[in-house]
Amino acid sequence: MSDTITLKNANGSGAAVIDKTLSEPHGAKPRRVISGRNIMLYGTLFVAATYYLLPLYVMVVTSLKGMPEIRLGNIFAPPLEITFEPWVKAWATACTGLNCDGLSRGFWNSVRITVPSTIFSIAVASVNGYALANWRFKGADFFFAILIIGAFIPYQVMIYPIVIVLRDIGIYGTLTGLILVHCIFGMPILTLLFRNYFASLPVELFKAARIDGAGFWQIFLRIMLPMSLPIFVVAMILQITGIWNDFLFGVVFTRPEYYPMTVQLNNIVNSVQGVKEYNVNMAATILTGLVPLVVYFVSGRLFVRGIAAGAVKG
Amino acid sequence: MTGHAKAGRPNQFLRNLNSKIASIPMILTAVVIFLGGTIWTVVYSFTNSKLLPRLSFVGLDQYYRLWAAPRWIVSIENLAIYGIFSMIFSLVIGFVLAALMDQKIRFENTFRTIFLYPFALSFIVTGLVWQWLLNPEFGIQSVVRSLGWTTFNFDPLYTPSIVIYGVLIAALWQGTGLVMCLMLAGLRGIDEDIWKAARVDGIPMWKTYLFVVIPMMRPVFITTLVIIASGIVKVYDLVVAQTSGGPGIASEVPAKYVYDYMFQAQNLGQGFAASTMMLVTVAIVVIPWAYLEFGGGRNRV
């Protein structure tokens, strides 16, 4: 590694560099690549990796097989004849209850739930966090403490009162109601996230802006927002995956025509009537997992930051 | 500003007015939903509400009925087994994986990605995949049998006595990646000099981990435990997707009991009582932790 780097940097005088690196001892003592320790180390990691990858592999393989092949072979065998029919069926024609338009309806519902929930909850929570970090008023800590403790309370304790509140304001069973619920339950962790982030920015910046006569909103829009792109991305990852994967709120707060994808998926797979089409089920499962998986793979390290910050919510 | 001019000192209410306006959603959520909702549920758990919530108090009746219900007892037992094992296994597996990842290995990113991706998936997806893998006709059991061990038995989801372990396997697959990440962050926070000192003293690696590093990582362990524990009490989706509480009532959990009584059996009082018990369980875990983390902090430092 280090040799190639020195070579690149040295450009013209490559020979001299090689000479130097060869004649003088440098770097760490070379470790034997194949040692008992390494075999154990990588062996264990590979076994573990296999365990984590196997379900994904089985999902994909199963979804590409036809039903006769599934009935014959074992689940680990690769498909003899690849067919995309199960995917088409899962997306467009699989039945949940009386509807037979597949997961597509649930997918669009989930999009219609996730997008506004994410935008709205982040907008509200970022302003909240900013107020808590820079404009503390009397009693703010008290409310914030309740909010954080609230993150630990099992949802089941608060579900029914929320049903009543939503019914009273006339949005129970609608997408609006569910979006509001996601905003409420995203509030603790997002507010904490933004509060800590804004508190970590240099105070001098804030003070200078105040001296220049900027007010609450001006400082937020002109100074805080442009500096906080990373935390917004983390919050977005957290909310998109969290809301997309939600099941309980979807079941409780919406009517069947508005069911999110997770609920529809469960209804398709666990429906009691009819022949179980395992390939369609697995294709449907992958389709539902696709959005969070894409978010995960695209965001990489940011995902880790997001979940580490948001683990309290899950 | 006007208050200042008139009275000579800032009006308490108008001070930071914008900040207060901006905090209204937070205050409403905290007070109305979290505090109000919780109190509401606890109060109504002492009533005999059936289809609709009614304020006719019956004392502890709902709780007596709850603890006499076989289904609730099964739920609690399942939660206990699931909870204890998932705490132990998540911590052990998570820590071991993190320790392996901390050995300056190649392809660290690849391994981390592989261990963590299940966490991005929902419990519903996790449950359905493992339902398929543990299917006795097609899954692991049939594969091992076809390899020659014809009497091999592994169908946890269809055997009442061990069904909860089937759920546990899926839960560990989904959640250990997160624990590994938290542990790895903890390990990376430990000073290199500690390792050097241990090596100089000739202490074997496993002993260094056990007696030096793990005690130093106490805060990480406690945080991780609280995260796992508060997730355990809420477990619902996974059971619904994997077993729907079956066979019979063998894999019921409290969260599912609450949902079923509130929204299907139209027996709200039972649902409220059961959810209050869930609240108590969480309080037992979280209060000592909050005390250690925030209350005792001043004495410790």
Interface residues (C-beta under 8 A of the other chain):
Chain A: L41 Y42 T44 L45 A48 A49 Y51 Y52 L53 L54 P55 L56 V58 M59 T62 I70 N74 I75 F76 V124 V127 N128 Y130 A131 L132 W135 R136 F137 K138 A140 F143 F144 I146 L147 I149 G150 F152 I153 P154 Y155 Q156 V157 M158 I159 Y160 P161 I162 I164 V165 C183 I184 M187 T191 G215 F216 W217 T241 W244 N245 D246 F247 L248 V251 V252 T262 V263 L265 N266 V269 N270 Y278 N281 M282 T285 T288 G289 P292 L293 V295 Y296 F297 F303 V304 I307 A308 A311 V312 G314
Chain B: Q12 R15 N16 N18 S19 K20 A22 S23 P25 M26 I27 T29 A30 V31 V32 I33 F34 L35 G36 G37 T38 W40 T41 V42 Y44 P53 L97 L100 M101 Q103 I105 F111 R112 T113 I114 F115 L116 Y117 P118 F119 A120 L121 S122 F123 I124 V125 L128 V129 W130 Q131 W132 L133 N135 F138 G139 S142 V143 S146 W173 G177 L178 C181 L182 A185 I227 S230 G231 V233 K234 Y236 D237 V240 A241 S244 P254 A255 V258 Y259 M262 F263 L268 G271 F272 A274 S275 T276 M278 L279 V282 V286 A290
